[in-house]
Structure formats: C-alpha cells, structure tokens
C-alpha cells in the first residue's frame, strides 16, 4: 500500500509537466524527459521507473487507457506516436518514429536531419522484453511481439511477431477461431 502512495505522490509531482496526465495513472522516476508538454497520459497508465520519454520538433506521444509499461522504457517521437488501449510493454523496450539521415559523409549522424515515419501500436498488444519498435512500424490489434525482436513494417491484427528482423509466425484465423501458423507475410499456410 505504501508504494501506491509513493507513486501517487510522484504522479502529482510530474503531472503539471505533461500535456495531459489523467489519474489514476502513475509514473516511476524517469531517467530523462524532453518535451513532456507534447505527451498525453490517459487513465490507468502505469509506467515503471527508468523511463526515458522524448518529443522533438512537433512530435507527440499518446498513451491510451490501461497501458502498462515495464522498467527502462525508451520512447522518442518527432511525429505522432500512439500506444493503444490495454497494451502491455515489458522492460527494456524502445519505440520510435524517428530515423536519422546518414548520407552526408563526414557529418555526424545526429547533425543530419531526422526522417519521421508514422509509428503506432494498436490496442491490446503485448511487447516482450527487449523489443525495438523502429520508425514506420504499424502494429494492428492484439499483436504479440516476442522478446528481443526488432520490428519494422506493417503487421495485421491478431499476429504473433518474432525475430530479427521481425516477421509474422502466427495469426488468429477469424474463420476457424484458432491461432494458425503463417508465412512471413502473414498469410496462412495451406495445409
């Protein structure tokens, strides 16, 4: 019970710095924040300690309701980035909508322009420990991403996604009502 009081106190302290922070959400002690005035936290969002939240330029981040995030979460945005309702994100996960230009030889990559690609995580998703969601990724509803996967691309609803680079290995078949193996593109394997 004491930890709930402590986390409530932290939420009260941090909430004025956000665009919108809705209670009863709570956030553990962050290690770095930048541009919190462009971050929205809706009801019952739980973020463990060690979070790093950054918005650059006109970037925004929205945590929809009932999002649960493990320790050492890092998220960066220079566009619009939404984490859908009821999504669970394990520890040590990175999510971004930013790539860095690197074509100018002799110029440090961080001194080159940002390339912003729409990134969104659908509702009711689960991201395993150590996942990296790269710029341009679109996860549908109820996607499950295996631990340590590196994800870029568009993935359909009800997919199980694993690997480096990540690919679909299973999907829920709405006709048979069973999780079935798929080809890498997400199409069902004909038996």
N, C-alpha and C positions, 0 to 999 in steps of 0.2 A: 504494500500500500504506500509505503514511504517513497518508492521510486515514482509512483504516479503523481504524487505531489511535486516532486522534484521536476519531472518532465513538464507538468502543467506550468510551473514557475518559469522554466526555460521558454516554453511556448509564449507566455506573456511577454517575456523579455524580447524575443525575436520578432513577434508578430508585427510590430509597427514598421519594420523594415521591408516587409513583403507588400506586393500589390494588393493581395487579399490573403488572409490567413483565417480560416474558419475553424472554430473549436467544435468538438473536442479533438483536434489534431495535435500532434506533438512532434518535436524535432530534438534529436540529441545534439550535443555540442558539435558544431561544424569545424572542419579544419580550414576551410576557405570559402568565402562567398564574394560574388561580384554581380551587381545589377539585380539585387533582390526585388527592387520596385517593379520588375517585369515578371515576377514569379507569383503564381496563384496556387494556393494550397486549399483544397476543399475539405469537406467534413471527413473526419476519422482517417486522416492520413497519418501514418506512423513511420518516422524516419529515424533510424538508429544513429548513434554517434559516428563521427568521422566523415560526414557528408561534405562534398565539395560541389557547390552549385554556382554556375557562371552563366550570365547572359551577356552577349556582346552586341554592339550596334543596336538594332531594334529588336533583338531576339526576345522571345517569350517562352516561358515554361508553364504548363498547367498540369498539376497533379489532381486528377479527378477523385471522386469519393472512394473511400475504403482501399486506398493504396497502402501497401506495407513494404517497407524498404529496409534491407539489412545494412550492416556496418560498411563503412568505406565506399559509399556510393559516389560516383562522379558523373555529373551531367553538365553538358555545355550546349548553348543554343545561340545562334545568330539569326534564326528564323522563328518559325512556330514549331514547338515541340510539345506533344500531349502524351501523357501517360494515362491510359484508360481506367475506368472504374474497376474496382475489385482485382487489380493487378498486384501480384506479389513479386518482388525483386530481391533475390538473395544478396549476400555480401560480395564486395569487391567487383561490382558491376559498373561498366562505363557505357553511357548513352550520349550520342552527339548527333547534330545535324550539320556539322562543320567538317569540311576537308580543307587542307591547305594547299595552295598553289606551290609548285616546286620547279617550274620550268626555267626560272632565271638563275643561271649558274653563277656562283659567287655571291648570291644574295641569300642571307639566312632565310629559311623557310618561314619562320614566324614574322619576317618583314615583308613577305609576299601576301597577296590578297587571300581572303577566305572564300571558299566555294561553299555555298549553303544549299543543301538538298533536303527536301521535306522528309522528316522522320516522324513516325507515330507508332505508338504501341497501343493496340486495341484493348478493349475491355476483357477482363478475366484471363489475362495472360500470366504465365509463370516464367521467370528468367532464372536459370540456375546460377550457382556460384561461379564468379569469374567471367561472366558473359561480356562481350563487347558488341554493342549495337552501333554500327557505323552509319555515317550520313547517307540518307536516301533509303533507309530501311522502313518498310511498312509491314507491321505485323497485324494480321486480322484478329478476329475474336478468338479467345480461348486457345491461343498458341502456347506451346510448351517448348522452351529453348533449353537444351541440355547444357550442363556445366562446361565452362571454358570455350563455348562456341564463339566464333567470330562471324557476325551476321551482317549481311548487306543484301538488299533486294526486297522484292515484294513477296509476301507469303500469305497463302489463303487462310481463311477461317479454319479452326479446328485442326491445326497442323502440329506435328512434333518435328522440331528442327534441331539438328545436331551437326557438329563438325567445324573444321577449319579448311576451307570456307564452309559455312553452314549450308545445309540442304535439307529438304523435307524428306523424312523417312517413313512417316505415318500420317494418315489423316482420318478423321471420323467420317464415315460414309453415312450420309443422311438417309439413304435408301435402306441399307442393311442394318443401321444402328449399331455398327461395330467399328472399332479402330482398325484400319487396314493398312498394310504396307504400300508404299508408293514408289514411283520412280523419283529421281532427283527433282524433277519439275513439279512434283506434287500430284501427278496423275496416278490413278490406282493401277496396280499391277494386275493384269488379267490372269486369272488362274485357269 
